[in-house]
Amino acid sequence: MPNETSSINHFLLVFDHAKDRLVEVKEFGHDSELAMTEYAARERKFKDSHAIDIVLVGSDSIETVKVTHGTYFNEEPEERTAEDFLRAVL
C-alpha cells in the first residue's frame, strides 16, 4: 500500500553528464514507496555508468526542485536570485 501520509511530493531526476542534459524527470506525488522502488531500479540500471546522476528529491513542487536543483535543469545558479529561491520555497 502506498505511503500517502506525507505532504512531500517525490521527484526522480536522471541526469546524463555525457549528454549534459536531464534524461528523465518522474513525479510520484506522495507515494514514497514507489519513488524509492523506482530510484533503486535506476541505480541498478546505471550502476556501471559514471556519467549518470540519479537523484530522488522531496519537495512541494517541481518548480521548487528547479530552483534547488537548477543545475540538473541547465539553469545556472548565478542566474537565480534569492528572491527566486524564496518565491519557490515559500
URZI-V393466 format. One record per backbone hydrogen bond with DSSP energy under -1.0 kcal/mol. CO is the residue of the C=O (numbers start at 1). NH is the residue of the N-H. Records with the same first field share a line. If there is no record, write none. Layout:
CO: NH / NH
//
This chain:
2: 4
3: 32
9: 59
10: 28
11: 57
12: 26
13: 55
14: 23 / 24
15: 53
16: 20 / 21
21: 16
24: 14
26: 12
28: 31
29: 10
30: 32
31: 35
32: 36
33: 37
34: 38
35: 39
36: 40
37: 41
38: 42
39: 43
40: 44
41: 45
42: 46
44: 47
46: 49
51: 17
53: 15
55: 13
57: 11
59: 9
61: 65
62: 66
63: 67
64: 68
65: 69
69: 72
70: 73 / 75
71: 74
76: 79
77: 80
81: 85
82: 86
83: 87
84: 88
85: 89
86: 90
//
